[in-house]
Amino acid sequence: MADITFYELPGCPYCAKVRTKLEELDLDFDVVEVPSAHSERTEVEAISGQTGVPVITDEANDVHGMPESSDIVAYLEETYA
């Protein structure tokens, strides 16, 4: 199990932006595909307090439920680049 867990919805351009950065940095990460219906996204809501994706957690750095693709990409670059 990887330290980073990435919550995404296939086809989401914001999720694709984060996935590209994770792959660019050659990071190990687990993926959780969330349901398309916001009302069914209970797991991501419990972690981040909202139902939007992308969201990441990073156990190695005590990051729990970070939303917003731009914030995630900046965090990944600052922490792992």
N, CA, C and O atoms as CSV, one atom per row, in Angstrom:
chain,resi,resn,atom,element,x,y,z
A,1,MET,N,N,0.844,-1.190,0.000
A,1,MET,CA,C,0.000,0.000,0.000
A,1,MET,C,C,0.883,1.244,0.000
A,1,MET,O,O,1.817,1.357,0.794
A,2,ALA,N,N,0.580,2.159,-0.884
A,2,ALA,CA,C,1.354,3.395,-1.023
A,2,ALA,C,C,0.930,4.413,0.040
A,2,ALA,O,O,-0.171,4.332,0.586
A,3,ASP,N,N,1.812,5.365,0.324
A,3,ASP,CA,C,1.490,6.431,1.271
A,3,ASP,C,C,0.436,7.384,0.709
A,3,ASP,O,O,-0.377,7.931,1.454
A,4,ILE,N,N,0.457,7.576,-0.608
A,4,ILE,CA,C,-0.470,8.515,-1.248
A,4,ILE,C,C,-1.687,7.759,-1.770
A,4,ILE,O,O,-1.562,6.741,-2.452
A,5,THR,N,N,-2.862,8.277,-1.436
A,5,THR,CA,C,-4.111,7.767,-2.000
A,5,THR,C,C,-4.742,8.905,-2.791
A,5,THR,O,O,-4.875,10.027,-2.304
A,6,PHE,N,N,-5.122,8.591,-4.002
A,6,PHE,CA,C,-5.656,9.564,-4.953
A,6,PHE,C,C,-7.103,9.197,-5.258
A,6,PHE,O,O,-7.384,8.113,-5.770
A,7,TYR,N,N,-8.014,10.106,-4.940
A,7,TYR,CA,C,-9.440,9.921,-5.204
A,7,TYR,C,C,-9.766,10.646,-6.500
A,7,TYR,O,O,-9.536,11.849,-6.624
A,8,GLU,N,N,-10.299,9.911,-7.457
A,8,GLU,CA,C,-10.545,10.503,-8.774
A,8,GLU,C,C,-11.829,9.973,-9.394
A,8,GLU,O,O,-12.382,8.956,-8.976
A,9,LEU,N,N,-12.275,10.696,-10.395
A,9,LEU,CA,C,-13.394,10.282,-11.236
A,9,LEU,C,C,-12.848,10.189,-12.658
A,9,LEU,O,O,-12.403,11.199,-13.204
A,10,PRO,N,N,-12.870,9.000,-13.277
A,10,PRO,CA,C,-12.359,8.883,-14.646
A,10,PRO,C,C,-13.035,9.891,-15.573
A,10,PRO,O,O,-14.249,10.089,-15.523
A,11,GLY,N,N,-12.225,10.518,-16.412
A,11,GLY,CA,C,-12.736,11.516,-17.340
A,11,GLY,C,C,-12.719,12.931,-16.805
A,11,GLY,O,O,-12.978,13.875,-17.551
A,12,CYS,N,N,-12.419,13.099,-15.528
A,12,CYS,CA,C,-12.362,14.426,-14.911
A,12,CYS,C,C,-11.034,15.099,-15.282
A,12,CYS,O,O,-9.971,14.560,-14.974
A,13,PRO,N,N,-11.073,16.262,-15.936
A,13,PRO,CA,C,-9.830,16.915,-16.356
A,13,PRO,C,C,-8.962,17.372,-15.176
A,13,PRO,O,O,-7.736,17.393,-15.285
A,14,TYR,N,N,-9.580,17.732,-14.067
A,14,TYR,CA,C,-8.806,18.145,-12.896
A,14,TYR,C,C,-8.090,16.945,-12.276
A,14,TYR,O,O,-6.965,17.060,-11.790
A,15,CYS,N,N,-8.755,15.806,-12.303
A,15,CYS,CA,C,-8.137,14.568,-11.821
A,15,CYS,C,C,-6.974,14.175,-12.728
A,15,CYS,O,O,-5.928,13.735,-12.249
A,16,ALA,N,N,-7.159,14.333,-14.040
A,16,ALA,CA,C,-6.106,14.002,-15.003
A,16,ALA,C,C,-4.859,14.843,-14.746
A,16,ALA,O,O,-3.737,14.350,-14.868
A,17,LYS,N,N,-5.056,16.103,-14.395
A,17,LYS,CA,C,-3.935,17.001,-14.090
A,17,LYS,C,C,-3.124,16.465,-12.905
A,17,LYS,O,O,-1.894,16.472,-12.943
A,18,VAL,N,N,-3.795,16.011,-11.877
A,18,VAL,CA,C,-3.119,15.467,-10.696
A,18,VAL,C,C,-2.457,14.134,-11.032
A,18,VAL,O,O,-1.309,13.902,-10.654
A,19,ARG,N,N,-3.166,13.262,-11.736
A,19,ARG,CA,C,-2.596,11.964,-12.114
A,19,ARG,C,C,-1.317,12.161,-12.933
A,19,ARG,O,O,-0.327,11.463,-12.717
A,20,THR,N,N,-1.340,13.105,-13.867
A,20,THR,CA,C,-0.159,13.389,-14.683
A,20,THR,C,C,1.022,13.787,-13.802
A,20,THR,O,O,2.141,13.326,-14.027
A,21,LYS,N,N,0.786,14.633,-12.810
A,21,LYS,CA,C,1.873,15.064,-11.920
A,21,LYS,C,C,2.382,13.901,-11.083
A,21,LYS,O,O,3.592,13.744,-10.918
A,22,LEU,N,N,1.475,13.079,-10.551
A,22,LEU,CA,C,1.898,11.911,-9.775
A,22,LEU,C,C,2.782,10.991,-10.622
A,22,LEU,O,O,3.809,10.501,-10.151
A,23,GLU,N,N,2.380,10.764,-11.858
A,23,GLU,CA,C,3.147,9.892,-12.750
A,23,GLU,C,C,4.459,10.546,-13.178
A,23,GLU,O,O,5.487,9.876,-13.273
A,24,GLU,N,N,4.423,11.856,-13.436
A,24,GLU,CA,C,5.625,12.606,-13.796
A,24,GLU,C,C,6.701,12.481,-12.717
A,24,GLU,O,O,7.886,12.331,-13.017
A,25,LEU,N,N,6.270,12.544,-11.468
A,25,LEU,CA,C,7.191,12.452,-10.330
A,25,LEU,C,C,7.503,11.006,-9.955
A,25,LEU,O,O,8.241,10.754,-9.002
A,26,ASP,N,N,6.942,10.057,-10.704
A,26,ASP,CA,C,7.169,8.627,-10.502
A,26,ASP,C,C,6.857,8.191,-9.067
A,26,ASP,O,O,7.612,7.445,-8.445
A,27,LEU,N,N,5.723,8.680,-8.566
A,27,LEU,CA,C,5.308,8.363,-7.200
A,27,LEU,C,C,4.412,7.128,-7.185
A,27,LEU,O,O,3.623,6.907,-8.103
A,28,ASP,N,N,4.546,6.337,-6.138
A,28,ASP,CA,C,3.631,5.227,-5.922
A,28,ASP,C,C,2.366,5.794,-5.287
A,28,ASP,O,O,2.437,6.573,-4.337
A,29,PHE,N,N,1.225,5.406,-5.807
A,29,PHE,CA,C,-0.029,5.881,-5.230
A,29,PHE,C,C,-1.132,4.865,-5.482
A,29,PHE,O,O,-1.129,4.143,-6.479
A,30,ASP,N,N,-2.065,4.833,-4.555
A,30,ASP,CA,C,-3.261,4.018,-4.701
A,30,ASP,C,C,-4.368,4.894,-5.257
A,30,ASP,O,O,-4.414,6.094,-4.983
A,31,VAL,N,N,-5.247,4.310,-6.024
A,31,VAL,CA,C,-6.348,5.054,-6.640
A,31,VAL,C,C,-7.683,4.547,-6.098
A,31,VAL,O,O,-7.920,3.344,-5.993
A,32,VAL,N,N,-8.538,5.497,-5.761
A,32,VAL,CA,C,-9.918,5.185,-5.403
A,32,VAL,C,C,-10.793,5.936,-6.409
A,32,VAL,O,O,-10.815,7.167,-6.431
A,33,GLU,N,N,-11.506,5.182,-7.234
A,33,GLU,CA,C,-12.427,5.798,-8.188
A,33,GLU,C,C,-13.742,6.065,-7.465
A,33,GLU,O,O,-14.367,5.150,-6.930
A,34,VAL,N,N,-14.147,7.317,-7.456
A,34,VAL,CA,C,-15.382,7.695,-6.767
A,34,VAL,C,C,-16.568,7.553,-7.715
A,34,VAL,O,O,-16.402,7.627,-8.932
A,35,PRO,N,N,-17.760,7.352,-7.167
A,35,PRO,CA,C,-18.958,7.276,-8.017
A,35,PRO,C,C,-19.240,8.621,-8.687
A,35,PRO,O,O,-18.836,9.669,-8.185
A,36,SER,N,N,-19.931,8.583,-9.816
A,36,SER,CA,C,-20.246,9.848,-10.481
A,36,SER,C,C,-21.243,10.691,-9.709
A,36,SER,O,O,-21.189,11.918,-9.789
A,37,ALA,N,N,-22.135,10.086,-8.976
A,37,ALA,CA,C,-23.126,10.835,-8.195
A,37,ALA,C,C,-22.485,11.366,-6.907
A,37,ALA,O,O,-21.961,10.605,-6.094
A,38,HIS,N,N,-22.541,12.681,-6.747
A,38,HIS,CA,C,-21.967,13.300,-5.540
A,38,HIS,C,C,-22.565,12.707,-4.264
A,38,HIS,O,O,-21.869,12.574,-3.258
A,39,SER,N,N,-23.824,12.359,-4.302
A,39,SER,CA,C,-24.498,11.835,-3.111
A,39,SER,C,C,-23.938,10.480,-2.674
A,39,SER,O,O,-24.145,10.055,-1.537
A,40,GLU,N,N,-23.231,9.808,-3.576
A,40,GLU,CA,C,-22.659,8.496,-3.256
A,40,GLU,C,C,-21.182,8.560,-2.882
A,40,GLU,O,O,-20.563,7.525,-2.635
A,41,ARG,N,N,-20.621,9.738,-2.838
A,41,ARG,CA,C,-19.190,9.890,-2.562
A,41,ARG,C,C,-18.921,10.040,-1.060
A,41,ARG,O,O,-18.267,10.988,-0.624
A,42,THR,N,N,-19.430,9.105,-0.296
A,42,THR,CA,C,-19.325,9.204,1.162
A,42,THR,C,C,-17.895,9.059,1.660
A,42,THR,O,O,-17.511,9.704,2.635
A,43,GLU,N,N,-17.105,8.219,1.000
A,43,GLU,CA,C,-15.719,8.013,1.445
A,43,GLU,C,C,-14.889,9.287,1.283
A,43,GLU,O,O,-14.184,9.690,2.208
A,44,VAL,N,N,-14.969,9.910,0.130
A,44,VAL,CA,C,-14.190,11.135,-0.099
A,44,VAL,C,C,-14.728,12.280,0.767
A,44,VAL,O,O,-13.958,13.136,1.203
A,45,GLU,N,N,-16.026,12.303,1.016
A,45,GLU,CA,C,-16.604,13.340,1.880
A,45,GLU,C,C,-16.109,13.178,3.321
A,45,GLU,O,O,-15.811,14.166,3.992
A,46,ALA,N,N,-16.023,11.949,3.788
A,46,ALA,CA,C,-15.537,11.703,5.149
A,46,ALA,C,C,-14.078,12.139,5.303
A,46,ALA,O,O,-13.671,12.579,6.378
A,47,ILE,N,N,-13.307,12.019,4.249
A,47,ILE,CA,C,-11.883,12.356,4.303
A,47,ILE,C,C,-11.636,13.852,4.126
A,47,ILE,O,O,-10.793,14.434,4.809
A,48,SER,N,N,-12.380,14.472,3.199
A,48,SER,CA,C,-12.072,15.859,2.842
A,48,SER,C,C,-13.127,16.879,3.259
A,48,SER,O,O,-12.879,18.083,3.198
A,49,GLY,N,N,-14.308,16.408,3.685
A,49,GLY,CA,C,-15.368,17.328,4.056
A,49,GLY,C,C,-16.169,17.848,2.883
A,49,GLY,O,O,-17.047,18.694,3.054
A,50,GLN,N,N,-15.871,17.345,1.672
A,50,GLN,CA,C,-16.612,17.754,0.477
A,50,GLN,C,C,-16.647,16.587,-0.495
A,50,GLN,O,O,-15.951,15.591,-0.295
A,51,THR,N,N,-17.449,16.699,-1.544
A,51,THR,CA,C,-17.628,15.570,-2.453
A,51,THR,C,C,-16.918,15.740,-3.786
A,51,THR,O,O,-16.981,14.855,-4.639
A,52,GLY,N,N,-16.249,16.858,-3.973
A,52,GLY,CA,C,-15.537,17.081,-5.226
A,52,GLY,C,C,-14.234,16.310,-5.274
A,52,GLY,O,O,-13.663,15.968,-4.239
A,53,VAL,N,N,-13.771,16.039,-6.481
A,53,VAL,CA,C,-12.473,15.415,-6.697
A,53,VAL,C,C,-11.709,16.250,-7.714
A,53,VAL,O,O,-12.322,16.971,-8.501
A,54,PRO,N,N,-10.417,16.168,-7.712
A,54,PRO,CA,C,-9.546,15.221,-7.025
A,54,PRO,C,C,-9.316,15.574,-5.554
A,54,PRO,O,O,-9.491,16.710,-5.114
A,55,VAL,N,N,-8.914,14.539,-4.825
A,55,VAL,CA,C,-8.512,14.653,-3.424
A,55,VAL,C,C,-7.358,13.680,-3.230
A,55,VAL,O,O,-7.355,12.590,-3.802
A,56,ILE,N,N,-6.380,14.076,-2.423
A,56,ILE,CA,C,-5.328,13.125,-2.060
A,56,ILE,C,C,-5.166,13.086,-0.544
A,56,ILE,O,O,-5.506,14.027,0.173
A,57,THR,N,N,-4.635,11.961,-0.095
A,57,THR,CA,C,-4.103,11.844,1.253
A,57,THR,C,C,-2.653,11.415,1.089
A,57,THR,O,O,-2.308,10.731,0.126
A,58,ASP,N,N,-1.813,11.813,2.020
A,58,ASP,CA,C,-0.401,11.429,1.997
A,58,ASP,C,C,0.003,11.112,3.425
A,58,ASP,O,O,0.362,12.003,4.194
A,59,GLU,N,N,-0.058,9.844,3.767
A,59,GLU,CA,C,0.212,9.406,5.135
A,59,GLU,C,C,1.626,9.770,5.580
A,59,GLU,O,O,1.842,10.058,6.757
A,60,ALA,N,N,2.585,9.763,4.665
A,60,ALA,CA,C,3.981,10.050,5.018
A,60,ALA,C,C,4.167,11.479,5.512
A,60,ALA,O,O,5.100,11.767,6.262
A,61,ASN,N,N,3.273,12.377,5.087
A,61,ASN,CA,C,3.400,13.786,5.440
A,61,ASN,C,C,2.186,14.318,6.180
A,61,ASN,O,O,1.979,15.529,6.252
A,62,ASP,N,N,1.385,13.418,6.728
A,62,ASP,CA,C,0.224,13.779,7.539
A,62,ASP,C,C,-0.755,14.699,6.799
A,62,ASP,O,O,-1.304,15.636,7.380
A,63,VAL,N,N,-0.962,14.415,5.514
A,63,VAL,CA,C,-1.921,15.161,4.700
A,63,VAL,C,C,-3.174,14.298,4.565
A,63,VAL,O,O,-3.115,13.166,4.085
A,64,HIS,N,N,-4.304,14.849,4.995
A,64,HIS,CA,C,-5.558,14.102,4.977
A,64,HIS,C,C,-6.621,14.891,4.245
A,64,HIS,O,O,-7.101,15.909,4.744
A,65,GLY,N,N,-6.991,14.425,3.061
A,65,GLY,CA,C,-8.104,15.031,2.338
A,65,GLY,C,C,-7.811,16.367,1.705
A,65,GLY,O,O,-8.607,17.296,1.837
A,66,MET,N,N,-6.670,16.492,1.007
A,66,MET,CA,C,-6.351,17.744,0.314
A,66,MET,C,C,-7.129,17.807,-1.003
A,66,MET,O,O,-6.944,16.944,-1.862
A,67,PRO,N,N,-8.008,18.824,-1.181
A,67,PRO,CA,C,-8.740,18.983,-2.437
A,67,PRO,C,C,-8.049,19.998,-3.354
A,67,PRO,O,O,-6.987,20.526,-3.021
A,68,GLU,N,N,-8.655,20.259,-4.492
A,68,GLU,CA,C,-8.237,21.285,-5.462
A,68,GLU,C,C,-6.975,20.883,-6.220
A,68,GLU,O,O,-5.889,20.802,-5.646
A,69,SER,N,N,-7.136,20.636,-7.504
A,69,SER,CA,C,-6.032,20.145,-8.336
A,69,SER,C,C,-4.798,21.034,-8.296
A,69,SER,O,O,-3.681,20.524,-8.208
A,70,SER,N,N,-4.969,22.341,-8.358
A,70,SER,CA,C,-3.809,23.243,-8.351
A,70,SER,C,C,-3.050,23.166,-7.032
A,70,SER,O,O,-1.819,23.187,-7.020
A,71,ASP,N,N,-3.780,23.076,-5.920
A,71,ASP,CA,C,-3.141,22.944,-4.608
A,71,ASP,C,C,-2.412,21.610,-4.497
A,71,ASP,O,O,-1.312,21.544,-3.948
A,72,ILE,N,N,-3.019,20.554,-5.013
A,72,ILE,CA,C,-2.400,19.233,-4.957
A,72,ILE,C,C,-1.115,19.215,-5.785
A,72,ILE,O,O,-0.084,18.733,-5.317
A,73,VAL,N,N,-1.171,19.734,-7.010
A,73,VAL,CA,C,0.010,19.759,-7.870
A,73,VAL,C,C,1.127,20.576,-7.221
A,73,VAL,O,O,2.285,20.159,-7.236
A,74,ALA,N,N,0.795,21.718,-6.658
A,74,ALA,CA,C,1.809,22.546,-5.979
A,74,ALA,C,C,2.417,21.791,-4.800
A,74,ALA,O,O,3.631,21.820,-4.600
A,75,TYR,N,N,1.578,21.122,-4.026
A,75,TYR,CA,C,2.066,20.330,-2.899
A,75,TYR,C,C,3.003,19.213,-3.368
A,75,TYR,O,O,4.070,19.011,-2.788
A,76,LEU,N,N,2.605,18.489,-4.414
A,76,LEU,CA,C,3.438,17.399,-4.921
A,76,LEU,C,C,4.785,17.911,-5.419
A,76,LEU,O,O,5.822,17.299,-5.160
A,77,GLU,N,N,4.768,19.035,-6.135
A,77,GLU,CA,C,6.028,19.607,-6.639
A,77,GLU,C,C,6.927,20.035,-5.485
A,77,GLU,O,O,8.129,19.773,-5.498
A,78,GLU,N,N,6.341,20.695,-4.488
A,78,GLU,CA,C,7.113,21.195,-3.361
A,78,GLU,C,C,7.661,20.047,-2.514
A,78,GLU,O,O,8.780,20.127,-2.007
A,79,THR,N,N,6.883,18.996,-2.362
A,79,THR,CA,C,7.260,17.905,-1.476
A,79,THR,C,C,8.122,16.836,-2.153
A,79,THR,O,O,9.012,16.267,-1.520
A,80,TYR,N,N,7.866,16.564,-3.422
A,80,TYR,CA,C,8.501,15.407,-4.061
A,80,TYR,C,C,9.377,15.708,-5.268
A,80,TYR,O,O,10.078,14.814,-5.742
A,81,ALA,N,N,9.364,16.936,-5.784
A,81,ALA,CA,C,10.164,17.232,-6.979
A,81,ALA,C,C,11.645,17.358,-6.650
A,81,ALA,O,O,12.457,17.605,-7.543
